[in-house]
Amino acid sequence: MRADARKNHSHLLAVACEVVTEQGADASMREIARRAGVGLGTLQRHFRTREALFEALLHLQVDALTQKAAELETSSSPDEALVSWFREGVAFTHSYSGVCALLASAHADPDSALHASSTALQLVGARLLFRAQAEGTARADMDGVDLFALMSALAWLVDQPGFAPRGDHLFHLIASAILTNRPSSDTKKAA
């Protein structure tokens, strides 16, 4: 990609990030193009579909979560790494209203542009979960799909006005259910 095309691409992603952060997954492609100072056709040349735009936005976040998992694996115990990463994952899927539904749908659809991001999140979480299971500090009857589902479900719940104030409490309940033989105060400390 030429330098000017790369610059335009980066500018469009930055504007899209702002608009999607404000408006959620239902953000208008027209609004993104308008705020970026380009026509809709220009935006669509860079991102043919809404899914392609979301994949580009989410790819940056998934890369950051993957890096965070690597850091946690070397700096934290397996259970602390799992809970810390789980919190980061919930915050990420909660950052764009409605994105957890898109990721959950893409999980089972290999043709979706978001499938790669969804799968990457699941695999990173599974790696951290397996590490904690090997140490005996996480439930043995869970897998990466379960962890991804719990992360998506919690992000969706805290996106609902009636449950938003209970977000931390719900997080601690779920974290306590994932980990084994840990009092809830230890779970809160790990989080």
C-alpha positions, 0 to 999 in steps of 0.5 A, a space after each residue: 500500500 502506498 504511503 498516502 493510501 496508508 495514511 488515508 486508511 489510518 485516518 479512516 480507522 481513527 475516525 471510525 473508532 471515534 464514531 463507533 465508540 460514540 454510537 456503537 456497532 450500529 454506527 453509520 458508514 455515512 457518518 464515518 465518511 462524513 466525519 473523515 471528510 471523504 465520500 462514502 465511496 472512498 470509505 468503501 474502497 478501503 472497507 468494502 463492508 461494515 464487517 470489513 471495517 469492524 474487522 480492521 477496528 477489532 484487529 487492533 484491539 485483538 492484537 493488544 489483547 494478545 500482547 497483554 496475554 503474553 505479558 501476563 503469562 510471564 509476569 503473573 501466576 496462571 490464575 491471576 493472568 487468566 482473571 486479569 486478561 478476562 477483565 481486559 477482554 470484557 472491557 474490550 468487548 464492552 468498548 463498542 456497544 453491540 460489538 459482542 453480538 457481532 463477535 459472537 455471531 462471527 464465532 460460528 461463521 467462518 465466512 464472516 470478516 470478523 471470524 478471525 478476530 473472534 477466533 483469535 480472542 477465543 484461542 488466546 483465552 483458551 491458552 490462559 485458561 489451559 495454563 490455569 487448569 494445568 496448575 489446578 486453579 481453573 475449572 477443568 470442565 471449561 474450554 476456550 469457547 466457554 470462556 469466550 461465551 462468558 466474556 461476551 455474555 458479561 460484556 452484553 450484560 453490563 451494556 444493559 442500563 439495568 445491569 451496568 451498575 452491577 458490572 464489577 459484582 457480576 465480574 467477580 461472580 463469574 471469575 469466582 466460578 471460573 477459578 477453583 479453590 479460591 475465596 472470593 477475596 482472592 478472586 477480587 485481588 487477582 482481578 
